[in-house]
Amino acid sequence: MPFNIGRLIELQPFKLEEALKLAEGLEGKVSDPRAVLTEIWSWQVTAVSYSKTLSTCSRFKIYYSGGS
């Protein structure tokens, strides 16, 4: 669990409904923003590691922003 100055802060995972707000950032970049975000969100449910999810999302952002 994350901590702040020695005190435990309990964090809950995003609910799909909350995460879908982020789909707006994918509009015009992918054909189905909701489906892409739903797939990414499902990784937390299936216990894919945080670092792998972060790495994949970072690569996705670089690719769709025209970076290398």
Order of alpha helices (4+ residues) and beta strands (2+ residues): beta-beta-alpha-alpha-alpha
